[in-house]
Amino acid sequence: MRTQRLDFPGAEGHTLSARLDEPDGAPLAYALFAHCFTCGKDIKAASRLAAALAEEGIATLRFDFTGLGDSEGDFGNTGFRSNVADLIAAAGFMRDSGRPVRIMVGHSLGGAAVIAAAGDIPECRAVCSIGAPFEAHHVLEHLGDKREEIERSGEAEVNLGGQTFRIGRSFITETLNHDQASRIADLRRPLLVMHAPLDEVVPVREARRIFETAKHPKSYISLDDADHLLTRAADARYAATLIAAWAARYLPEAEQGGG
């Protein structure tokens, strides 16, 4: 496996930092990975999943959303809508470079984002969510009592995942008022829902709502005793192996070496 550092312009013009993990030989297909809320492309779940997918022959682009990790921009003024727009920009970058995204994989809020973005990425053939919430506004629970201060004063400092962010009112506005149920029902692509039954961050009932709202073809795989962040390497590898096997059915024959 080899890893290439890349940069591309995000939806708002900021330079976004990315890594492309590729197999040693010609890839079977290209995937686009969306990380969890306030995480980044280099979090263990993202790097391990991308590496495991590459070992299965699927080259995977992972990147930092606007304002996170090594990407430019102000995270506090972004939101779910911005994440979706950045995913569409990332797919456009891959398309323009002759590497069309066939598979979209999202972890936690990133799972909701890939579902929302897929409709604007015509070359995408399959979508997978891992530990994803049904609605994007689920993440606003992490703001706790600070949400009232943000809505009253316009912004506030919030500790999220051990980091302090200055969150503006636009973050809340951007994350509300999304008809995610319609996006799931109208996905028009095979959907794989993966979730751990004991997930303490995003309850497994969220996966049930996604699965019941989605239309066929759809599949569900339990991640057994994995935690939300897939901190054990074996859990990330298990998920990636199953994603690759499931997605192979939906890849163009030419990209699988068939004829």
Buried (B, 14 or more C-beta within 10 A) or exposed (E): EEBEEBBBBBBBEBBBBBBBBBBEEEBBBBBBBBBBBBBBBBBBBBBBBBBBBBBBBBBBBBBBBBBBBBBBBBBBBBBBBBBBBBBBBBBBBBBEEEBBBBBBBBBBBBBBBBBBBBBEBEEBBBBBBBBBBBBBBBBBEBBEEBBEBBBEEEBBEBEBEEEEBBBBBBBBEBBBEBEBBEBBEEBEBBBBBBBBEEBEBBBBEBBBBBBEBBEEEBBBBEBEEBBBBBEBEEBBBBBBBBBBEBBBEBBEEEBEEEE
